[in-house]
Amino acid sequence: MMNALFLQAAAQPENSGMVNILFIVGIIVVFYFFMIRPQRQQQKKIEAERNSMKVGDSVVTSSGMYGKIEGVCTATDQKGNTYVESFIIKVKPDYQTRIQISKDCVYKDLNDAVASQAK
């Protein structure tokens, strides 16, 4: 019985550990290219859209409110760089209500962009 166990242990290839490591590395590479990288690209695209927003643009908040940007609130970091901190938005339907909202909660209104291109 002991001889059978020793023979089975000796029958394993010497580089099976290396194959397992390569398999795990391959899975990590696949996850990076199919999940992590596209998500980062989309985040960069959304951030670029937010940084390009200006007064008068139609927007949608993350809570689903539609409106137009009335003002841009900026801040300065310790290095002296100015960045957009929040927006002041006039909310539909009558554009009388104004709210200040963080720039991370604002998206461009694609319906308005499509309508303006159709004209």
BAVOKE-605485 format. One record per residue (C-alpha): residue number from 1; residue in one letter; x, y, z. Coordinates in steps of 0.05 Angstrom, whole numbers, plus 5000, padded with zeros to 4 digits. Layout:
<sites>
> k, r, c1, c2, c3
> NUM, A, X, Y, Z;
...
</sites>
This chain:
<sites>
> k, r, c1, c2, c3
> 1, M, 5000, 5000, 5000;
> 2, M, 5056, 5048, 5017;
> 3, N, 5091, 5033, 4952;
> 4, A, 5029, 5054, 4913;
> 5, L, 5028, 5122, 4949;
> 6, F, 5101, 5135, 4934;
> 7, L, 5091, 5117, 4861;
> 8, Q, 5032, 5165, 4855;
> 9, A, 5072, 5221, 4887;
> 10, A, 5130, 5207, 4841;
> 11, A, 5085, 5207, 4779;
> 12, Q, 5068, 5282, 4784;
> 13, P, 5105, 5326, 4735;
> 14, E, 5159, 5370, 4765;
> 15, N, 5132, 5435, 4736;
> 16, S, 5059, 5428, 4756;
> 17, G, 5068, 5484, 4807;
> 18, M, 5092, 5530, 4752;
> 19, V, 5031, 5513, 4709;
> 20, N, 4985, 5530, 4767;
> 21, I, 5019, 5597, 4777;
> 22, L, 5015, 5613, 4702;
> 23, F, 4941, 5595, 4703;
> 24, I, 4927, 5643, 4761;
> 25, V, 4968, 5699, 4727;
> 26, G, 4928, 5686, 4663;
> 27, I, 4862, 5695, 4700;
> 28, I, 4886, 5760, 4731;
> 29, V, 4907, 5787, 4662;
> 30, V, 4838, 5768, 4633;
> 31, F, 4803, 5803, 4691;
> 32, Y, 4845, 5865, 4680;
> 33, F, 4831, 5871, 4606;
> 34, F, 4758, 5853, 4608;
> 35, M, 4735, 5886, 4673;
> 36, I, 4783, 5935, 4705;
> 37, R, 4811, 5972, 4644;
> 38, P, 4744, 5987, 4611;
> 39, Q, 4716, 6012, 4677;
> 40, R, 4775, 6060, 4685;
> 41, Q, 4766, 6085, 4614;
> 42, Q, 4693, 6099, 4626;
> 43, Q, 4709, 6136, 4691;
> 44, K, 4759, 6180, 4655;
> 45, K, 4708, 6195, 4601;
> 46, I, 4655, 6216, 4652;
> 47, E, 4706, 6258, 4690;
> 48, A, 4725, 6293, 4625;
> 49, E, 4652, 6308, 4610;
> 50, R, 4642, 6337, 4680;
> 51, N, 4704, 6381, 4673;
> 52, S, 4679, 6408, 4606;
> 53, M, 4610, 6428, 4633;
> 54, K, 4595, 6502, 4632;
> 55, V, 4539, 6549, 4648;
> 56, G, 4476, 6535, 4607;
> 57, D, 4489, 6460, 4596;
> 58, S, 4430, 6414, 4608;
> 59, V, 4446, 6361, 4660;
> 60, V, 4416, 6304, 4699;
> 61, T, 4434, 6291, 4772;
> 62, S, 4447, 6222, 4799;
> 63, S, 4380, 6226, 4835;
> 64, G, 4344, 6237, 4768;
> 65, M, 4331, 6313, 4770;
> 66, Y, 4336, 6350, 4704;
> 67, G, 4361, 6421, 4700;
> 68, K, 4410, 6471, 4672;
> 69, I, 4475, 6495, 4702;
> 70, E, 4470, 6566, 4727;
> 71, G, 4536, 6572, 4762;
> 72, V, 4602, 6536, 4775;
> 73, C, 4633, 6535, 4844;
> 74, T, 4709, 6527, 4843;
> 75, A, 4760, 6515, 4896;
> 76, T, 4836, 6520, 4900;
> 77, D, 4880, 6464, 4927;
> 78, Q, 4944, 6474, 4967;
> 79, K, 4986, 6476, 4904;
> 80, G, 4946, 6533, 4876;
> 81, N, 4908, 6493, 4823;
> 82, T, 4835, 6512, 4812;
> 83, Y, 4784, 6457, 4803;
> 84, V, 4708, 6451, 4798;
> 85, E, 4678, 6432, 4865;
> 86, S, 4603, 6438, 4852;
> 87, F, 4549, 6465, 4806;
> 88, I, 4489, 6510, 4819;
> 89, I, 4432, 6481, 4779;
> 90, K, 4363, 6508, 4760;
> 91, V, 4316, 6449, 4765;
> 92, K, 4260, 6434, 4715;
> 93, P, 4201, 6442, 4702;
> 94, D, 4200, 6517, 4715;
> 95, Y, 4274, 6530, 4726;
> 96, Q, 4257, 6571, 4789;
> 97, T, 4287, 6524, 4840;
> 98, R, 4363, 6528, 4849;
> 99, I, 4405, 6475, 4882;
> 100, Q, 4479, 6468, 4894;
> 101, I, 4503, 6398, 4881;
> 102, S, 4571, 6363, 4880;
> 103, K, 4602, 6354, 4811;
> 104, D, 4606, 6279, 4823;
> 105, C, 4530, 6275, 4823;
> 106, V, 4519, 6310, 4755;
> 107, Y, 4517, 6278, 4686;
> 108, K, 4505, 6310, 4617;
> 109, D, 4433, 6305, 4592;
> 110, L, 4441, 6262, 4530;
> 111, N, 4368, 6272, 4510;
> 112, D, 4380, 6347, 4502;
> 113, A, 4444, 6334, 4462;
> 114, V, 4407, 6287, 4414;
> 115, A, 4350, 6338, 4405;
> 116, S, 4398, 6394, 4389;
> 117, Q, 4435, 6351, 4337;
> 118, A, 4368, 6333, 4303;
> 119, K, 4352, 6406, 4289;
</sites>
